[in-house]
Amino acid sequence: MKKDERLNASVKVANSLGYVLFWYGIFAVLLYRWFILDLTLIETIDIFLVWIVASLVQFMALASKGIPITYPIDTTRKEQKYFTFLLPIVAGALSVIILWVFREVTEVRRLLGGFFLTGFATLTLLIIYRIIVHYWEQKNT
Amino acid sequence: MDLGLTQEELAEQVGVTRQTIGLIEKEKYNPTISLALSLSEALGKSLDDLFWMETSKHEKR
């Protein structure tokens, strides 16, 4: 029974449904605590770590299966390169908006720090993703 | 086709559950090629005999 392909496929679908609910649920809880209850990242670090580890595992699992970085949007290699460099800028800008609007940070140095830290972290993750997908393609195609 | 095999016996031979065999018979589940080949071997029939669609839309070549 363990190798029944239909059961395995159905269990995977059920698990992924559970994962999606878990992921968005925890994310909603984090947003509520940060922006409604005004808690800091450190005060919610336990939930945040669970959420970020789950996200990173999923991220790496997708990369190790050779899923294109822009999936489900069909893009060329050139467009994927633009995406890799554009997304960190968007993420950095988002971090500045959050700091400025919700945390009332006006100090330019802190805003720039937020921008570069978020942008650099996003860029690093995307580059790691592209490297994994590159090696997957070399091995499997 | 009647080979005197129960769904349970066939399921046992190919290593799946009886429910999966039932769903394949009712055309509610499409097996992978690997399982289709196992079924073909267990039943002594070709894939064409087992899985070819019999509707007018898909006329046999």
N, CA and C atoms of all chains as a GROMACS GRO file, in nm:
protein
  606
    1MET      N    1   0.083  -0.121   0.000
    1MET     CA    2   0.000   0.000   0.000
    1MET      C    3   0.087   0.127   0.000
    2LYS      N    4   0.206   0.113   0.058
    2LYS     CA    5   0.292   0.230   0.069
    2LYS      C    6   0.330   0.287  -0.067
    3LYS      N    7   0.334   0.199  -0.170
    3LYS     CA    8   0.374   0.251  -0.301
    3LYS      C    9   0.255   0.281  -0.392
    4ASP      N   10   0.135   0.282  -0.335
    4ASP     CA   11   0.016   0.317  -0.416
    4ASP      C   12   0.028   0.463  -0.460
    5GLU      N   13   0.052   0.479  -0.591
    5GLU     CA   14   0.078   0.614  -0.644
    5GLU      C   15  -0.038   0.710  -0.623
    6ARG      N   16  -0.162   0.658  -0.631
    6ARG     CA   17  -0.279   0.746  -0.613
    6ARG      C   18  -0.285   0.798  -0.470
    7LEU      N   19  -0.260   0.707  -0.374
    7LEU     CA   20  -0.262   0.748  -0.234
    7LEU      C   21  -0.151   0.849  -0.206
    8ASN      N   22  -0.032   0.819  -0.260
    8ASN     CA   23   0.080   0.911  -0.238
    8ASN      C   24   0.049   1.049  -0.294
    9ALA      N   25  -0.009   1.052  -0.415
    9ALA     CA   26  -0.042   1.181  -0.478
    9ALA      C   27  -0.149   1.253  -0.396
   10SER      N   28  -0.251   1.178  -0.348
   10SER     CA   29  -0.358   1.242  -0.271
   10SER      C   30  -0.306   1.294  -0.137
   11VAL      N   31  -0.217   1.217  -0.074
   11VAL     CA   32  -0.160   1.262   0.054
   11VAL      C   33  -0.079   1.389   0.032
   12LYS      N   34  -0.004   1.394  -0.080
   12LYS     CA   35   0.075   1.515  -0.110
   12LYS      C   36  -0.016   1.636  -0.127
   13VAL      N   37  -0.128   1.618  -0.197
   13VAL     CA   38  -0.222   1.729  -0.219
   13VAL      C   39  -0.277   1.777  -0.084
   14ALA      N   40  -0.316   1.680   0.002
   14ALA     CA   41  -0.371   1.715   0.133
   14ALA      C   42  -0.266   1.788   0.217
   15ASN      N   43  -0.143   1.738   0.214
   15ASN     CA   44  -0.036   1.802   0.292
   15ASN      C   45  -0.007   1.942   0.242
   16SER      N   46  -0.009   1.958   0.108
   16SER     CA   47   0.023   2.090   0.056
   16SER      C   48  -0.088   2.189   0.087
   17LEU      N   49  -0.213   2.140   0.092
   17LEU     CA   50  -0.325   2.226   0.131
   17LEU      C   51  -0.305   2.273   0.276
   18GLY      N   52  -0.268   2.177   0.361
   18GLY     CA   53  -0.240   2.210   0.501
   18GLY      C   54  -0.126   2.308   0.513
   19TYR      N   55  -0.023   2.290   0.430
   19TYR     CA   56   0.093   2.379   0.435
   19TYR      C   57   0.054   2.522   0.395
   20VAL      N   58  -0.026   2.533   0.288
   20VAL     CA   59  -0.066   2.666   0.241
   20VAL      C   60  -0.145   2.740   0.350
   21LEU      N   61  -0.239   2.666   0.414
   21LEU     CA   62  -0.318   2.728   0.522
   21LEU      C   63  -0.227   2.769   0.638
   22PHE      N   64  -0.133   2.682   0.672
   22PHE     CA   65  -0.038   2.709   0.779
   22PHE      C   66   0.044   2.834   0.746
   23TRP      N   67   0.098   2.837   0.623
   23TRP     CA   68   0.187   2.946   0.582
   23TRP      C   69   0.115   3.081   0.587
   24TYR      N   70  -0.005   3.086   0.523
   24TYR     CA   71  -0.078   3.214   0.522
   24TYR      C   72  -0.132   3.248   0.661
   25GLY      N   73  -0.170   3.146   0.736
   25GLY     CA   74  -0.221   3.168   0.872
   25GLY      C   75  -0.116   3.232   0.961
   26ILE      N   76   0.003   3.174   0.960
   26ILE     CA   77   0.112   3.228   1.043
   26ILE      C   78   0.150   3.368   0.996
   27PHE      N   79   0.150   3.386   0.863
   27PHE     CA   80   0.184   3.518   0.809
   27PHE      C   81   0.082   3.622   0.855
   28ALA      N   82  -0.046   3.584   0.852
   28ALA     CA   83  -0.151   3.677   0.895
   28ALA      C   84  -0.134   3.710   1.044
   29VAL      N   85  -0.099   3.608   1.123
   29VAL     CA   86  -0.078   3.630   1.268
   29VAL      C   87   0.038   3.728   1.288
   30LEU      N   88   0.146   3.709   1.211
   30LEU     CA   89   0.262   3.798   1.223
   30LEU      C   90   0.225   3.942   1.186
   31LEU      N   91   0.152   3.957   1.075
   31LEU     CA   92   0.112   4.092   1.032
   31LEU      C   93   0.025   4.159   1.138
   32TYR      N   94  -0.068   4.079   1.194
   32TYR     CA   95  -0.157   4.132   1.298
   32TYR      C   96  -0.075   4.178   1.418
   33ARG      N   97   0.020   4.097   1.459
   33ARG     CA   98   0.099   4.133   1.577
   33ARG      C   99   0.190   4.254   1.551
   34TRP      N  100   0.244   4.261   1.428
   34TRP     CA  101   0.336   4.372   1.398
   34TRP      C  102   0.262   4.504   1.378
   35PHE      N  103   0.153   4.498   1.301
   35PHE     CA  104   0.091   4.625   1.259
   35PHE      C  105  -0.033   4.664   1.337
   36ILE      N  106  -0.098   4.568   1.402
   36ILE     CA  107  -0.216   4.604   1.482
   36ILE      C  108  -0.177   4.613   1.631
   37LEU      N  109  -0.104   4.511   1.678
   37LEU     CA  110  -0.065   4.512   1.819
   37LEU      C  111   0.066   4.588   1.843
   38ASP      N  112   0.131   4.627   1.732
   38ASP     CA  113   0.257   4.704   1.740
   38ASP      C  114   0.370   4.632   1.812
   39LEU      N  115   0.374   4.500   1.799
   39LEU     CA  116   0.484   4.425   1.859
   39LEU      C  117   0.605   4.433   1.766
   40THR      N  118   0.723   4.411   1.821
   40THR     CA  119   0.844   4.416   1.738
   40THR      C  120   0.878   4.275   1.688
   41LEU      N  121   0.977   4.270   1.599
   41LEU     CA  122   1.020   4.141   1.544
   41LEU      C  123   1.073   4.050   1.657
   42ILE      N  124   1.147   4.110   1.748
   42ILE     CA  125   1.205   4.031   1.858
   42ILE      C  126   1.094   3.972   1.947
   43GLU      N  127   0.987   4.048   1.966
   43GLU     CA  128   0.877   3.999   2.051
   43GLU      C  129   0.799   3.884   1.985
   44THR      N  130   0.813   3.872   1.853
   44THR     CA  131   0.740   3.765   1.784
   44THR      C  132   0.838   3.667   1.718
   45ILE      N  133   0.961   3.663   1.771
   45ILE     CA  134   1.068   3.587   1.705
   45ILE      C  135   1.037   3.437   1.696
   46ASP      N  136   0.965   3.380   1.797
   46ASP     CA  137   0.935   3.236   1.794
   46ASP      C  138   0.849   3.199   1.673
   47ILE      N  139   0.741   3.274   1.655
   47ILE     CA  140   0.651   3.247   1.541
   47ILE      C  141   0.722   3.280   1.411
   48PHE      N  142   0.796   3.391   1.413
   48PHE     CA  143   0.865   3.433   1.292
   48PHE      C  144   0.965   3.327   1.246
   49LEU      N  145   1.039   3.268   1.342
   49LEU     CA  146   1.138   3.167   1.304
   49LEU      C  147   1.072   3.044   1.242
   50VAL      N  148   0.960   3.001   1.300
   50VAL     CA  149   0.888   2.886   1.244
   50VAL      C  150   0.847   2.918   1.099
   51TRP      N  151   0.793   3.039   1.081
   51TRP     CA  152   0.745   3.080   0.949
   51TRP      C  153   0.860   3.093   0.849
   52ILE      N  154   0.970   3.154   0.892
   52ILE     CA  155   1.081   3.178   0.797
   52ILE      C  156   1.151   3.046   0.762
   53VAL      N  157   1.164   2.954   0.859
   53VAL     CA  158   1.227   2.825   0.830
   53VAL      C  159   1.140   2.747   0.731
   54ALA      N  160   1.007   2.744   0.756
   54ALA     CA  161   0.915   2.675   0.664
   54ALA      C  162   0.926   2.736   0.524
   55SER      N  163   0.934   2.869   0.516
   55SER     CA  164   0.943   2.937   0.387
   55SER      C  165   1.073   2.901   0.316
   56LEU      N  166   1.184   2.900   0.392
   56LEU     CA  167   1.313   2.869   0.330
   56LEU      C  168   1.320   2.726   0.281
   57VAL      N  169   1.262   2.634   0.360
   57VAL     CA  170   1.261   2.493   0.319
   57VAL      C  171   1.183   2.478   0.189
   58GLN      N  172   1.067   2.544   0.182
   58GLN     CA  173   0.985   2.538   0.060
   58GLN      C  174   1.060   2.598  -0.058
   59PHE      N  175   1.124   2.711  -0.033
   59PHE     CA  176   1.201   2.783  -0.135
   59PHE      C  177   1.310   2.693  -0.193
   60MET      N  178   1.384   2.628  -0.105
   60MET     CA  179   1.494   2.541  -0.149
   60MET      C  180   1.440   2.414  -0.218
   61ALA      N  181   1.326   2.366  -0.169
   61ALA     CA  182   1.267   2.246  -0.230
   61ALA      C  183   1.225   2.276  -0.374
   62LEU      N  184   1.170   2.396  -0.396
   62LEU     CA  185   1.131   2.436  -0.532
   62LEU      C  186   1.254   2.447  -0.621
   63ALA      N  187   1.361   2.508  -0.567
   63ALA     CA  188   1.484   2.523  -0.645
   63ALA      C  189   1.542   2.387  -0.682
   64SER      N  190   1.541   2.295  -0.586
   64SER     CA  191   1.604   2.164  -0.611
   64SER      C  192   1.522   2.078  -0.708
   65LYS      N  193   1.400   2.122  -0.740
   65LYS     CA  194   1.319   2.052  -0.841
   65LYS      C  195   1.328   2.121  -0.977
   66GLY      N  196   1.408   2.228  -0.984
   66GLY     CA  197   1.427   2.298  -1.111
   66GLY      C  198   1.311   2.387  -1.152
   67ILE      N  199   1.231   2.432  -1.053
   67ILE     CA  200   1.118   2.520  -1.087
   67ILE      C  201   1.173   2.659  -1.120
   68PRO      N  202   1.138   2.716  -1.238
   68PRO     CA  203   1.189   2.850  -1.273
   68PRO      C  204   1.152   2.953  -1.166
   69ILE      N  205   1.242   3.050  -1.148
   69ILE     CA  206   1.226   3.147  -1.038
   69ILE      C  207   1.098   3.230  -1.051
   70THR      N  208   1.051   3.250  -1.174
   70THR     CA  209   0.932   3.335  -1.193
   70THR      C  210   0.803   3.252  -1.205
   71TYR      N  211   0.812   3.120  -1.183
   71TYR     CA  212   0.694   3.033  -1.196
   71TYR      C  213   0.579   3.088  -1.111
   72PRO      N  214   0.455   3.092  -1.156
   72PRO     CA  215   0.398   3.033  -1.277
   72PRO      C  216   0.403   3.122  -1.401
   73ILE      N  217   0.468   3.238  -1.392
   73ILE     CA  218   0.474   3.325  -1.510
   73ILE      C  219   0.588   3.277  -1.601
   74ASP      N  220   0.553   3.258  -1.729
   74ASP     CA  221   0.650   3.208  -1.826
   74ASP      C  222   0.742   3.323  -1.868
   75THR      N  223   0.873   3.306  -1.844
   75THR     CA  224   0.967   3.414  -1.878
   75THR      C  225   1.090   3.358  -1.949
   76THR      N  226   1.159   3.448  -2.022
   76THR     CA  227   1.284   3.407  -2.087
   76THR      C  228   1.397   3.418  -1.984
   77ARG      N  229   1.515   3.366  -2.020
   77ARG     CA  230   1.630   3.375  -1.928
   77ARG      C  231   1.664   3.520  -1.896
   78LYS      N  232   1.653   3.606  -2.000
   78LYS     CA  233   1.686   3.747  -1.982
   78LYS      C  234   1.590   3.812  -1.881
   79GLU      N  235   1.460   3.778  -1.898
   79GLU     CA  236   1.358   3.834  -1.807
   79GLU      C  237   1.382   3.784  -1.664
   80GLN      N  238   1.427   3.659  -1.652
   80GLN     CA  239   1.454   3.603  -1.519
   80GLN      C  240   1.570   3.677  -1.452
   81LYS      N  241   1.668   3.719  -1.536
   81LYS     CA  242   1.780   3.797  -1.482
   81LYS      C  243   1.731   3.931  -1.429
   82TYR      N  244   1.644   3.999  -1.510
   82TYR     CA  245   1.589   4.128  -1.465
   82TYR      C  246   1.514   4.109  -1.334
   83PHE      N  247   1.437   4.000  -1.328
   83PHE     CA  248   1.357   3.972  -1.208
   83PHE      C  249   1.447   3.958  -1.085
   84THR      N  250   1.560   3.888  -1.104
   84THR     CA  251   1.653   3.865  -0.993
   84THR      C  252   1.707   3.995  -0.936
   85PHE      N  253   1.723   4.096  -1.022
   85PHE     CA  254   1.777   4.222  -0.972
   85PHE      C  255   1.669   4.324  -0.938
   86LEU      N  256   1.552   4.306  -0.998
   86LEU     CA  257   1.442   4.400  -0.972
   86LEU      C  258   1.372   4.370  -0.838
   87LEU      N  259   1.353   4.242  -0.810
   87LEU     CA  260   1.280   4.204  -0.687
   87LEU      C  261   1.348   4.256  -0.559
   88PRO      N  262   1.483   4.246  -0.548
   88PRO     CA  263   1.546   4.302  -0.428
   88PRO      C  264   1.521   4.451  -0.412
   89ILE      N  265   1.515   4.525  -0.524
   89ILE     CA  266   1.488   4.670  -0.515
   89ILE      C  267   1.346   4.692  -0.462
   90VAL      N  268   1.252   4.612  -0.514
   90VAL     CA  269   1.112   4.623  -0.469
   90VAL      C  270   1.103   4.586  -0.320
   91ALA      N  271   1.173   4.478  -0.281
   91ALA     CA  272   1.170   4.434  -0.141
   91ALA      C  273   1.230   4.542  -0.051
   92GLY      N  274   1.341   4.602  -0.097
   92GLY     CA  275   1.405   4.709  -0.020
   92GLY      C  276   1.311   4.828  -0.004
   93ALA      N  277   1.245   4.865  -0.115
   93ALA     CA  278   1.152   4.979  -0.112
   93ALA      C  279   1.036   4.950  -0.017
   94LEU      N  280   0.990   4.826  -0.020
   94LEU     CA  281   0.880   4.786   0.069
   94LEU      C  282   0.922   4.799   0.216
   95SER      N  283   1.045   4.760   0.242
   95SER     CA  284   1.095   4.769   0.379
   95SER      C  285   1.101   4.916   0.424
   96VAL      N  286   1.142   5.006   0.332
   96VAL     CA  287   1.147   5.149   0.365
   96VAL      C  288   1.007   5.201   0.395
   97ILE      N  289   0.910   5.160   0.312
   97ILE     CA  290   0.771   5.205   0.332
   97ILE      C  291   0.720   5.158   0.468
   98ILE      N  292   0.749   5.031   0.500
   98ILE     CA  293   0.701   4.976   0.628
   98ILE      C  294   0.764   5.052   0.746
   99LEU      N  295   0.896   5.074   0.735
   99LEU     CA  296   0.965   5.145   0.844
   99LEU      C  297   0.912   5.287   0.858
  100TRP      N  298   0.890   5.352   0.747
  100TRP     CA  299   0.852   5.493   0.747
  100TRP      C  300   0.706   5.511   0.791
  101VAL      N  301   0.618   5.432   0.728
  101VAL     CA  302   0.474   5.452   0.754
  101VAL      C  303   0.430   5.389   0.886
  102PHE      N  304   0.473   5.263   0.909
  102PHE     CA  305   0.420   5.191   1.026
  102PHE      C  306   0.506   5.207   1.151
  103ARG      N  307   0.635   5.227   1.134
  103ARG     CA  308   0.723   5.241   1.250
  103ARG      C  309   0.766   5.386   1.275
  104GLU      N  310   0.721   5.472   1.186
  104GLU     CA  311   0.750   5.616   1.196
  104GLU      C  312   0.899   5.647   1.206
  105VAL      N  313   0.980   5.570   1.132
  105VAL     CA  314   1.124   5.596   1.128
  105VAL      C  315   1.148   5.704   1.024
  106THR      N  316   1.218   5.810   1.063
  106THR     CA  317   1.244   5.918   0.967
  106THR      C  318   1.394   5.936   0.943
  107GLU      N  319   1.474   5.871   1.025
  107GLU     CA  320   1.619   5.884   1.011
  107GLU      C  321   1.664   5.817   0.880
  108VAL      N  322   1.726   5.896   0.792
  108VAL     CA  323   1.762   5.846   0.659
  108VAL      C  324   1.857   5.726   0.667
  109ARG      N  325   1.952   5.733   0.762
  109ARG     CA  326   2.049   5.622   0.774
  109ARG      C  327   1.979   5.490   0.804
  110ARG      N  328   1.880   5.494   0.892
  110ARG     CA  329   1.807   5.370   0.927
  110ARG      C  330   1.722   5.322   0.810
  111LEU      N  331   1.663   5.417   0.739
  111LEU     CA  332   1.581   5.379   0.623
  111LEU      C  333   1.668   5.316   0.514
  112LEU      N  334   1.786   5.377   0.491
  112LEU     CA  335   1.878   5.321   0.391
  112LEU      C  336   1.929   5.184   0.434
  113GLY      N  337   1.954   5.171   0.567
  113GLY     CA  338   1.998   5.042   0.622
  113GLY      C  339   1.895   4.935   0.596
  114GLY      N  340   1.768   4.970   0.620
  114GLY     CA  341   1.657   4.876   0.595
  114GLY      C  342   1.650   4.838   0.448
  115PHE      N  343   1.666   4.940   0.363
  115PHE     CA  344   1.660   4.917   0.218
  115PHE      C  345   1.770   4.820   0.174
  116PHE      N  346   1.893   4.850   0.214
  116PHE     CA  347   2.006   4.767   0.167
  116PHE      C  348   2.006   4.629   0.231
  117LEU      N  349   1.970   4.621   0.359
  117LEU     CA  350   1.969   4.491   0.427
  117LEU      C  351   1.864   4.398   0.362
  118THR      N  352   1.743   4.451   0.343
  118THR     CA  353   1.636   4.371   0.282
  118THR      C  354   1.671   4.334   0.138
  119GLY      N  355   1.721   4.435   0.064
  119GLY     CA  356   1.757   4.413  -0.075
  119GLY      C  357   1.868   4.310  -0.089
  120PHE      N  358   1.970   4.320  -0.004
  120PHE     CA  359   2.082   4.228  -0.010
  120PHE      C  360   2.039   4.086   0.026
  121ALA      N  361   1.955   4.075   0.132
  121ALA     CA  362   1.907   3.942   0.173
  121ALA      C  363   1.826   3.878   0.060
  122THR      N  364   1.739   3.957  -0.002
  122THR     CA  365   1.655   3.905  -0.112
  122THR      C  366   1.743   3.864  -0.230
  123LEU      N  367   1.840   3.951  -0.263
  123LEU     CA  368   1.929   3.922  -0.376
  123LEU      C  369   2.009   3.793  -0.349
  124THR      N  370   2.058   3.778  -0.227
  124THR     CA  371   2.134   3.657  -0.192
  124THR      C  372   2.048   3.532  -0.212
  125LEU      N  373   1.925   3.537  -0.160
  125LEU     CA  374   1.835   3.422  -0.174
  125LEU      C  375   1.808   3.389  -0.320
  126LEU      N  376   1.782   3.494  -0.399
  126LEU     CA  377   1.751   3.472  -0.541
  126LEU      C  378   1.872   3.416  -0.616
  127ILE      N  379   1.992   3.464  -0.581
  127ILE     CA  380   2.113   3.413  -0.648
  127ILE      C  381   2.133   3.266  -0.610
  128ILE      N  382   2.113   3.233  -0.482
  128ILE     CA  383   2.125   3.091  -0.439
  128ILE      C  384   2.025   3.006  -0.518
  129TYR      N  385   1.901   3.058  -0.531
  129TYR     CA  386   1.797   2.986  -0.604
  129TYR      C  387   1.842   2.960  -0.748
  130ARG      N  388   1.893   3.067  -0.813
  130ARG     CA  389   1.934   3.053  -0.953
  130ARG      C  390   2.050   2.955  -0.969
  131ILE      N  391   2.142   2.955  -0.871
  131ILE     CA  392   2.256   2.862  -0.878
  131ILE      C  393   2.205   2.717  -0.868
  132ILE      N  394   2.112   2.693  -0.774
  132ILE     CA  395   2.059   2.557  -0.758
  132ILE      C  396   1.987   2.512  -0.886
  133VAL      N  397   1.904   2.602  -0.941
  133VAL     CA  398   1.830   2.568  -1.064
  133VAL      C  399   1.928   2.545  -1.180
  134HIS      N  400   2.034   2.625  -1.186
  134HIS     CA  401   2.135   2.610  -1.291
  134HIS      C  402   2.198   2.470  -1.285
  135TYR      N  403   2.237   2.427  -1.164
  135TYR     CA  404   2.298   2.294  -1.150
  135TYR      C  405   2.196   2.183  -1.177
  136TRP      N  406   2.071   2.207  -1.139
  136TRP     CA  407   1.965   2.109  -1.167
  136TRP      C  408   1.952   2.091  -1.318
  137GLU      N  409   1.953   2.205  -1.392
  137GLU     CA  410   1.940   2.199  -1.539
  137GLU      C  411   2.058   2.126  -1.602
  138GLN      N  412   2.178   2.154  -1.550
  138GLN     CA  413   2.297   2.086  -1.605
  138GLN      C  414   2.289   1.935  -1.584
  139LYS      N  415   2.235   1.896  -1.471
  139LYS     CA  416   2.230   1.754  -1.436
  139LYS      C  417   2.115   1.682  -1.507
  140ASN      N  418   2.003   1.752  -1.526
  140ASN     CA  419   1.882   1.683  -1.573
  140ASN      C  420   1.837   1.714  -1.714
  141THR      N  421   1.897   1.814  -1.779
  141THR     CA  422   1.848   1.844  -1.914
  141THR      C  423   1.961   1.837  -2.016
  142MET      N  424  -1.340  -0.727  -1.899
  142MET     CA  425  -1.285  -0.861  -1.922
  142MET      C  426  -1.291  -0.944  -1.794
  143ASP      N  427  -1.309  -1.071  -1.808
  143ASP     CA  428  -1.323  -1.154  -1.689
  143ASP      C  429  -1.210  -1.257  -1.682
  144LEU      N  430  -1.118  -1.234  -1.593
  144LEU     CA  431  -1.006  -1.328  -1.575
  144LEU      C  432  -1.018  -1.402  -1.443
  145GLY      N  433  -1.132  -1.384  -1.376
  145GLY     CA  434  -1.154  -1.450  -1.248
  145GLY      C  435  -1.072  -1.389  -1.135
  146LEU      N  436  -1.024  -1.268  -1.157
  146LEU     CA  437  -0.946  -1.200  -1.052
  146LEU      C  438  -1.035  -1.099  -0.982
  147THR      N  439  -1.026  -1.093  -0.850
  147THR     CA  440  -1.100  -0.987  -0.780
  147THR      C  441  -1.014  -0.860  -0.784
  148GLN      N  442  -1.079  -0.748  -0.754
  148GLN     CA  443  -1.004  -0.621  -0.749
  148GLN      C  444  -0.895  -0.630  -0.644
  149GLU      N  445  -0.928  -0.696  -0.534
  149GLU     CA  446  -0.833  -0.708  -0.423
  149GLU      C  447  -0.708  -0.788  -0.464
  150GLU      N  448  -0.733  -0.897  -0.538
  150GLU     CA  449  -0.620  -0.981  -0.582
  150GLU      C  450  -0.531  -0.906  -0.682
  151LEU      N  451  -0.597  -0.835  -0.774
  151LEU     CA  452  -0.521  -0.759  -0.872
  151LEU      C  453  -0.441  -0.648  -0.802
  152ALA      N  454  -0.507  -0.581  -0.708
  152ALA     CA  455  -0.441  -0.474  -0.633
  152ALA      C  456  -0.318  -0.528  -0.562
  153GLU      N  457  -0.333  -0.644  -0.501
  153GLU     CA  458  -0.223  -0.708  -0.430
  153GLU      C  459  -0.106  -0.736  -0.525
  154GLN      N  460  -0.139  -0.786  -0.645
  154GLN     CA  461  -0.034  -0.822  -0.743
  154GLN      C  462   0.046  -0.700  -0.789
  155VAL      N  463  -0.023  -0.588  -0.809
  155VAL     CA  464   0.049  -0.471  -0.862
  155VAL      C  465   0.091  -0.372  -0.752
  156GLY      N  466   0.055  -0.404  -0.629
  156GLY     CA  467   0.103  -0.324  -0.516
  156GLY      C  468   0.031  -0.193  -0.494
  157VAL      N  469  -0.101  -0.192  -0.522
  157VAL     CA  470  -0.180  -0.072  -0.489
  157VAL      C  471  -0.301  -0.116  -0.406
  158THR      N  472  -0.387  -0.020  -0.372
  158THR     CA  473  -0.505  -0.055  -0.294
  158THR      C  474  -0.621  -0.095  -0.386
  159ARG      N  475  -0.720  -0.166  -0.328
  159ARG     CA  476  -0.839  -0.205  -0.405
  159ARG      C  477  -0.912  -0.081  -0.457
  160GLN      N  478  -0.912   0.023  -0.375
  160GLN     CA  479  -0.982   0.147  -0.415
  160GLN      C  480  -0.922   0.207  -0.542
  161THR      N  481  -0.790   0.199  -0.553
  161THR     CA  482  -0.724   0.254  -0.672
  161THR      C  483  -0.765   0.176  -0.797
  162ILE      N  484  -0.770   0.043  -0.784
  162ILE     CA  485  -0.815  -0.039  -0.897
  162ILE      C  486  -0.958  -0.001  -0.935
  163GLY      N  487  -1.043   0.017  -0.834
  163GLY     CA  488  -1.182   0.056  -0.859
  163GLY      C  489  -1.193   0.187  -0.935
  164LEU      N  490  -1.110   0.284  -0.894
  164LEU     CA  491  -1.114   0.416  -0.960
  164LEU      C  492  -1.065   0.408  -1.104
  165ILE      N  493  -0.964   0.322  -1.127
  165ILE     CA  494  -0.913   0.307  -1.265
  165ILE      C  495  -1.024   0.244  -1.351
  166GLU      N  496  -1.092   0.144  -1.298
  166GLU     CA  497  -1.201   0.080  -1.373
  166GLU      C  498  -1.311   0.178  -1.408
  167LYS      N  499  -1.339   0.269  -1.314
  167LYS     CA  500  -1.447   0.367  -1.337
  167LYS      C  501  -1.398   0.489  -1.415
  168GLU      N  502  -1.271   0.483  -1.459
  168GLU     CA  503  -1.208   0.594  -1.532
  168GLU      C  504  -1.207   0.724  -1.453
  169LYS      N  505  -1.193   0.710  -1.320
  169LYS     CA  506  -1.185   0.830  -1.237
  169LYS      C  507  -1.042   0.857  -1.192
  170TYR      N  508  -0.951   0.768  -1.229
  170TYR     CA  509  -0.810   0.790  -1.198
  170TYR      C  510  -0.725   0.738  -1.314
  171ASN      N  511  -0.632   0.820  -1.360
  171ASN     CA  512  -0.541   0.779  -1.468
  171ASN      C  513  -0.411   0.729  -1.406
  172PRO      N  514  -0.380   0.601  -1.423
  172PRO     CA  515  -0.255   0.550  -1.364
  172PRO      C  516  -0.132   0.602  -1.436
  173THR      N  517  -0.017   0.597  -1.369
  173THR     CA  518   0.108   0.633  -1.436
  173THR      C  519   0.142   0.520  -1.533
  174ILE      N  520   0.238   0.548  -1.622
  174ILE     CA  521   0.278   0.444  -1.718
  174ILE      C  522   0.330   0.322  -1.643
  175SER      N  523   0.402   0.348  -1.536
  175SER     CA  524   0.458   0.237  -1.458
  175SER      C  525   0.348   0.144  -1.405
  176LEU      N  526   0.244   0.203  -1.347
  176LEU     CA  527   0.134   0.120  -1.294
  176LEU      C  528   0.056   0.055  -1.409
  177ALA      N  529   0.039   0.131  -1.518
  177ALA     CA  530  -0.032   0.075  -1.634
  177ALA      C  531   0.041  -0.049  -1.686
  178LEU      N  532   0.174  -0.042  -1.690
  178LEU     CA  533   0.252  -0.157  -1.737
  178LEU      C  534   0.240  -0.275  -1.641
  179SER      N  535   0.239  -0.245  -1.511
  179SER     CA  536   0.222  -0.352  -1.411
  179SER      C  537   0.086  -0.420  -1.429
  180LEU      N  538  -0.018  -0.339  -1.452
  180LEU     CA  539  -0.152  -0.394  -1.472
  180LEU      C  540  -0.157  -0.478  -1.599
  181SER      N  541  -0.091  -0.426  -1.703
  181SER     CA  542  -0.087  -0.497  -1.830
  181SER      C  543  -0.022  -0.635  -1.813
  182GLU      N  544   0.087  -0.636  -1.736
  182GLU     CA  545   0.158  -0.762  -1.713
  182GLU      C  546   0.073  -0.858  -1.628
  183ALA      N  547   0.013  -0.803  -1.522
  183ALA     CA  548  -0.066  -0.887  -1.432
  183ALA      C  549  -0.187  -0.948  -1.502
  184LEU      N  550  -0.247  -0.871  -1.594
  184LEU     CA  551  -0.368  -0.918  -1.661
  184LEU      C  552  -0.339  -0.990  -1.792
  185GLY      N  553  -0.213  -0.985  -1.837
  185GLY     CA  554  -0.176  -1.050  -1.962
  185GLY      C  555  -0.242  -0.987  -2.083
  186LYS      N  556  -0.263  -0.857  -2.075
  186LYS     CA  557  -0.327  -0.784  -2.186
  186LYS      C  558  -0.237  -0.667  -2.226
  187SER      N  559  -0.251  -0.622  -2.352
  187SER     CA  560  -0.168  -0.509  -2.395
  187SER      C  561  -0.228  -0.379  -2.340
  188LEU      N  562  -0.148  -0.273  -2.342
  188LEU     CA  563  -0.197  -0.143  -2.296
  188LEU      C  564  -0.314  -0.096  -2.381
  189ASP      N  565  -0.307  -0.125  -2.510
  189ASP     CA  566  -0.417  -0.089  -2.600
  189ASP      C  567  -0.548  -0.152  -2.555
  190ASP      N  568  -0.540  -0.283  -2.521
  190ASP     CA  569  -0.662  -0.354  -2.477
  190ASP      C  570  -0.717  -0.295  -2.348
  191LEU      N  571  -0.626  -0.256  -2.262
  191LEU     CA  572  -0.670  -0.209  -2.130
  191LEU      C  573  -0.715  -0.064  -2.128
  192PHE      N  574  -0.641   0.019  -2.200
  192PHE     CA  575  -0.664   0.162  -2.179
  192PHE      C  576  -0.710   0.241  -2.300
  193TRP      N  577  -0.724   0.178  -2.417
  193TRP     CA  578  -0.764   0.258  -2.533
  193TRP      C  579  -0.905   0.310  -2.515
  194MET      N  580  -0.922   0.441  -2.542
  194MET     CA  581  -1.055   0.501  -2.526
  194MET      C  582  -1.149   0.447  -2.632
  195GLU      N  583  -1.271   0.417  -2.591
  195GLU     CA  584  -1.365   0.354  -2.684
  195GLU      C  585  -1.471   0.449  -2.736
  196THR      N  586  -1.449   0.580  -2.719
  196THR     CA  587  -1.550   0.675  -2.767
  196THR      C  588  -1.527   0.704  -2.915
  197SER      N  589  -1.627   0.760  -2.979
  197SER     CA  590  -1.617   0.789  -3.123
  197SER      C  591  -1.516   0.901  -3.149
  198LYS      N  592  -1.490   0.983  -3.047
  198LYS     CA  593  -1.396   1.095  -3.062
  198LYS      C  594  -1.255   1.044  -3.086
  199HIS      N  595  -1.227   0.929  -3.027
  199HIS     CA  596  -1.090   0.877  -3.035
  199HIS      C  597  -1.089   0.746  -3.111
  200GLU      N  598  -1.108   0.756  -3.240
  200GLU     CA  599  -1.112   0.634  -3.320
  200GLU      C  600  -0.976   0.567  -3.323
  201LYS      N  601  -0.979   0.433  -3.312
  201LYS     CA  602  -0.855   0.358  -3.313
  201LYS      C  603  -0.793   0.362  -3.452
  202ARG      N  604  -0.656   0.393  -3.453
  202ARG     CA  605  -0.589   0.399  -3.581
  202ARG      C  606  -0.571   0.260  -3.641
   0.00000   0.00000   0.00000
